[in-house]
């Protein structure tokens, strides 16, 4: 028998029992659709997580002073802080640096009205800090070069500070408060573009002022933290090493400086997301296995109902291989048909979202290949037992079967 004859006999069998064929294929429809949807959900989750991390700043490099050792024969402990000159030298020697900003940290007692005074974080930063940290300023403006060069008593505060101090966010712009007895004017209200779960230098109630003013208040150029933002994320790895080299060359040998970036966080998040997606796909394949069991049961019943047909075909010269191939082909066709329909249904969700909304819900061509390949594999695995049983039947006994 040629393949076309085998397929023709299989299709004739399906036409004779359309409902049974549809119900048998239903398990595979659900299974393959589940695989497609699970992969889509996993990819959507991964895309969302990575985009949220990228909002914090994937091009960002944090240079931090971690401490110094002892020097001289008497092992005198010394401090070797970063300076604004270090920032300028790095900017000059690394053309890939797009923005940079020093961070001068202070804590001041700020009055919040009604006799309430709180120890509040005050950060002296440059105008480029907004771009380095991807800050949003929904009300007012950020500190600019005129504020920095003119030593202006301008301040940008967090939304939490604005609500506690002035009752609402929009009411804060243009109002004044005092730092060290000097009046500062609120020129803007800022927030981070995404939550960093408390891992940044910004607290709930934080005030940003020009670095030039903070330097006067502190009376020192000593810095513990400088931020750099690269033009391209691909430059971050090389730039991190170069920044450490430049800084080490400008300071004492025993001084310790650390650099951190988000590349490892991104890589870890992507790995975790891929593992979770793989686990979910394995769970979804359980549905395919259930569908395969259904196919095997139906095919066993089909073999039993067609015993006389098998006996006649064997009496007419059909071989063991042809009988087995016949029933195996029927199992594969049922499984593959269910797989194709399930794949179409599984793709309808992401494609509909893409068509009717602006959100580009992702889908994977690999998931289609996996779903269809799994459907064929299920047909082969679960169709082998009934096909073998049919092929092994004795033609004489089959012809006598009533």
VENGI-V681026 format. One line per field, one symbol per residue. phi: phi as a letter, one per 40 degrees, with the letter a starting at -180 (. if undefined). psi: psi as a letter, one per 30 degrees, with the letter a starting at -180 (. if undefined). burial: # if it has 9 or more other C-alpha atoms within 8 Angstrom, else .. Layout:
phi: ???
psi: ???
burial: ???
//
This chain:
phi: .cccccccccccccccaccccccccddcdccccccccccccccccccccccccccchcccbbbbcbhbcbbgccfccbbbccbccddcccdccbccccbaacbbcbbbcbcbgggcbbcbcbbcbcdcddcccfcbbcbgbccbccccccfccbbbbcccdccccbgacccccgcbabbfgbcbcccabbaccacbfgcbccccbbbbbdccccccccgaccbbabbbbccbccccdccdccccccccccbccccbbbbbacccccccccccccccccccccccccccccccccccccccccdccbccdccccccchccdcccccdccccccccccccccccccccccccccccccbcccccabcccccccccccccccccccccccccccccccccccccb
psi: kleeeeeeeeeeeeefieeeeeeefeeeeeeeeeeeeeeeeeeeeeeeeeeeeffeifgkkkkkkfllalllfghkklkilllfeeeeeeeefjffkellkljjklkljkkglggkkkjkkkkjllffeeeeghkkifkbllkaeeeeeghkikkklleeeeeeeffleffekflllkkhgkkkkjflkllkfkkghgflfkleikkklkeeeeeeefglgkkfkkkkklekfffeeeeeeeeeeeeeffllefkkkkkklgeeeeeeeeeeeeeeeeeeeeeffeeeeeeeeeeeeeeeeeeefgeeeeeeeefggkleeeeeeeeeeeeeeeeeeeeeeeeeeefeeeeeeeeflfjikllkfeeeeeeeeeeeeeeeeffeeeeeeeffkkeeeeffk.
burial: .....##..#...#......#..#################.#####..##.##.##############.##........#####.##..##....#########.#.#####....#..###########.######.#####...##..#########.######.##.###...###...###########...........###########.......#########...##..##..##.###......#.###.##...#..##..##.##..##..#############.###..#...##.#####...#...##########################.###.##......#.#...##..##.###.###.##########.#.#.###...
//
